[in-house]
């Protein structure tokens, strides 16, 4: 029964991050509106939790982000899941510390890989 509150808190925080992404990013000017806030937050969570559950968290995020996207269905879901998987692999195999520099590097890699995979799928 102790797992249920953690799941509820995780779902509520996930919806809060998604709402923040949808409310903030679309109103930002050009270079900043390309930022995927969900990828950045999940990259920071990946460093904090140090678990592969973040990869599984990306599926509902990707599906919910698909609902507000103008791209063909599945592009954003595939791009988000593949890019967080790439970031997880880099984190586990290359990044050896948990500093802010490595979090920034992983967030940049996450956003760039997301944009590259999404461009290749379209």
N, C-alpha and C positions, 0 to 999 in steps of 0.2 A: 504494500500500500504506500510505501514511501516513494515509489517511482512515479505515481500518478501526479503529485504536485510538481515534480520536475518536468514532466511532459507538458502539463498545462502552462507552466511558466515559459517553457521553450516555445510553445505554440503562440502564446501571447506576444513574446518578444519578436518572434518571426513575423507576425502580422504587423507589429509596430515598425520593424525595419522595412517591410514591404510598403507600408503606407508612407513612410518617410521618403523612400525612393520615388514613389509615384508622385508625391506632393512637391518634392524639392528639385529633383534632377531636371524635370521638364521645363522649369522656369529659369534655369541657369543659362548664362551666355555660352557661346559656341565651344570653347575648348572644354568647359566643365560639364556640359550637358552630355558628353560622351562617357562620363564616369558612371560605372555601374556600382551603386552604393551597396547593393546586396553582396557583390563579389568582395568588396573591400571589407565589409563587416564579417563575412564568413571567413575571410583570410585571417583576420585578427582573432576570431573565435577558434580557428584551427590552431593557431599558436598557443592560445590560452588553454584549450581543452586537450590538445595533443591526442586527438582521436580521429578515426576515420568516419565517425558519425556525421561529420560536417559534409562529407560527400553525399550521404543519404539525405541530409537536410536540404541539399540543393535540388532534389527532385520536386518537392512541393513548391519551392521558391521559383524554379524554372517554369513549372506549370502555371502558377499564379501570375508570373510576369508575362507569359504568353497571352493571357487574357487582355492585356492592355497594349499589346504590340501590333504594329502594322505589318510585320514580317510574316511570311508563310508559317503555318502552324508547325511547330517542332524545331524550328531553327534556333530559337532562343533556349529551349530546353536542352537540346543537344550541345549547344555552345557553352552553356553555363556548367553543365555536368562535366563535359570534357575539360574545360579550363580549370575547374576546381580539382579535378583528378590530376591534372598536370601540376598544379600548385602543390597538392598533397605529395606527389612523388618527388618534387624538388625539395620540399620541406623535409621529407624523411631521409632523402639520400644525399643532399648537398648542403643544406643549411644546418649548421651544428649548434647554433645558439638561439636564444629567444629574445634578441634585442629588438629595439624599435627599427633599427636599420634593416634587419632581416624581414620584419613585418612590412616595412615600406617597399622593399624589393619584391616580396611575394605579392603584395597588392598590385604593384605595377605589372608584374608578370601575369597576374590573374586578369586584369583589365585588358592588357594587350593580347593575351591568348584568346580571350573571349571575343574581342573585336576581329582578330584574324580568323578564327574558326567560323564566326558568323558571316564574315565576308566571303569565305570559301563556300559556305553552304548556300548562300543566295546566288 
